[in-house]
Amino acid sequence: MTPQSSRMKRRAGVHHPSTQNRRAADPAHYFSTQSLRGGEPGCCIVQGASATCGAQRNRESVADRRRITALRSELADAERALRARTRREAARLADAERGALWEARDACRAFDRIRPNSSARLEAIRAGSSERFRGERQLAERALREADRADAAYTVIAFAKRDDRLRYLRGGHEREAVIREAMARGGVFTGACGGKHFRETSR
């Protein structure tokens, strides 16, 4: 054998253990090193493992998409329900405000018929005229106070800013308080000009 052929054989692996021989001698070492080259460190890849992991990732991806779709559907349902509830509440509030406005207007009209006679009798009594019945003066004064209150109530529900109208609609002490405030001021602040516009009591 010539030196050249010897060198060629060494290059070809004649004088070194072949890969097949190393695999037969230490199969565990071979698969371990191959797994470290082909997969994640410390994860031994066996036949079919890659396909199994891919299938699992696909199932997880499909499940994630389904969960996202379900969440989006639930969110859309919640938004629709909220919008429907808002519309119902707005309609209910508009109906209540309209009813209160009509009620206050009717009260003003009723006191408009009483006011002239009550004012005339009160002026006459103050000027020295005798009462036509006991308590006529007190009754006339009360009628005029209630007429003023009716005017203030109508002004509040018709022209006051939204917060004061809501207080009026709550009724009870809230309504009485906002009416007293309007009577003391002689009118109400409206929503115009940033809530600074003042409107005198309507009569």
ABEGO torsion letter per residue (X at the ends): XBAAAAAAAAAAGAABBBAAAAAAABAAAAAAAAAAAABBBGBBBBBGAAAAAAAAAAAAAAAAAAAAAAAAAAAAAAAAAAAAAAAAAAAAAAAAAAAAAAAAAAAAAAAAAAAAAAAAAAAAAAAGBBBABBGAAAAAAAAAAAAAAAAAAAAAAAABBAAAAAAAAAEEAAAAAAAAAAAAAGEBBBABGGGABBBBBBX
